[in-house]
Amino acid sequence: MVSKPSDMAPVPTAVKILIAGGFGVGKTTMVGSVSEIRPLQTEEVLTSASVGVDDMSGIEGKTTTTVAMDFGRITFEDNVVLYLFGTPGQNRFWFLWDELVLGALGAVVLADTRRLEDSFQSIDYFERRGTPFVVAVNCFQDAERYGDDEVREALDLDPDVPLLLCDARDRESSKLVLITLVQHVIATVRIRQSAVALVR
């Protein structure tokens, strides 16, 4: 017996999200902590070739780096599936960003208060492309704590860009970041649609 359309399970809505930020900020960790599947990772061991090329200040214990992307997936109860793409952090891999951002509805920019300047390029990239994004400050144990206003001012964030604290190792914390991003994307789309309607 052929099922009627009303009897069929709804097709999940697929959403592509980027997890971006500077070198060593926790992108691979976030994708791994929240993904419901074993994440695809392109981690390689740092070698002497990176000496003088990659700035290791504040992350001296880091031994691996993403050379292409991380990939994970998480499904929410309202039948929305997020496909997560972690971007490489070093400048020499930035040529991959233009490919990874295609079709992305939004992005998370992870920030580290020990190296806030490493977030500037990511923020500028998404602002120039008009891609909705949130900034999530990954709370490393040895990192100094700053207030939201201080971080927002240091990063020169627009008032409408959500800023929140997170622990990229923690699944629930990472999920909250993604939920905040999805809510921000929806709000941004509605604002843009209203603006278009007013022009017409």
Secondary structure, DSSP 8 states (H G I E B T S, - for coil): ----GGGS----EEEEEEEEESTTSSHHHHHHHH-SS--EEEEEE--GGGTTTS--TT-TT--EEEEEEEEEEEEETTTEEEEEEE---SGGGGGGHHHHTTT--EEEEEE-GGGGGGGHHHHHHHHHHT--EEEEEE--TTS----HHHHHHHHT--TTS-EEEE-TT-HHHHHHHHHHHHHHHHHHHHHHHHHHHHH-
